[in-house]
């Protein structure tokens, strides 16, 4: 950081150089109307550069409420084993271990100890799109399909692709996932058969994009797809987001990015059976990871809490 040379620093330099010239601190103090002790302190600090006479930081070296060494060691330990699950899960584990400080204090110490590696993020123009938040489980469920990255497939797939169908409840962030090898309305409609049973509550509205695995192109035909017909059979409303506006389905899109970071980028499967087993284990684990947006509770806890309150 560049030091700004002020008039006060130049004044101190004149005082010190006068005292050095005559080798008399008292004479310099009388000449410049200052104390002899202050002149002596400035002379000890002066190294020939005016910047050495700048005001030093008055920030205290310690604080009575600062983190203890035991707390710092606990943060290191929990961050080491739960960093891949997010800061909210790290904080939840710390609280379970007796940590009494706030979430922001934990984040500050992680940055201070340089435990996290900062990643450069691309900046995008902000959207003016706003929607009302969901108020109960099942009010709105976002559904989307993502490609399973080829980089994690280490077995002979015979040029076939695998897909992950994801449904996430906007209120509780509870998810249900399926792994399929076909991108069609047949696979997404079969996904609906098990959706409400796996989530554990009634779904009122499903929100999707305009992909061919959900709807037909309206410029070509107005016929309803198998997916839309099955929604009507289940008495579930359907909402399509605006074309080329993935941020309107942002909750499920963000969960897909988390899947890439926590699951696909960390594994390479040697067989389909191994991939399916790991996928099922991960999908179950996801609903038991604490989230900051949920006030450091898990999706399963949010659902249980809501229905226990309304049951009474």
Secondary structure, DSSP 8 states (H G I E B T S, - for coil): ------HHHHHHHHHHHHHHHHT-HHHHHHHTT--HHHHHHHHHH-SS-GGGGS------S--TTS--HHHHHHHHHHHHHHGGG-HHHHHHHHHHTT--S-HHHHHHHHHHTT-S-------------------STTS-EEEEEEE--GGGB-S--TT---EEEEEEETTT--EEEEEES--SHHHHHHHHHHHHHHHTS---EEEE-S-TTT---TTT-----HHHHHHHHTT-EEEE--TT-GGGGHHHHHHHHHHHHHTGGG--BSSHHHHHHHHHHHHHHHTTS-BGGGTSB-HHHHHHHHHHHHH-
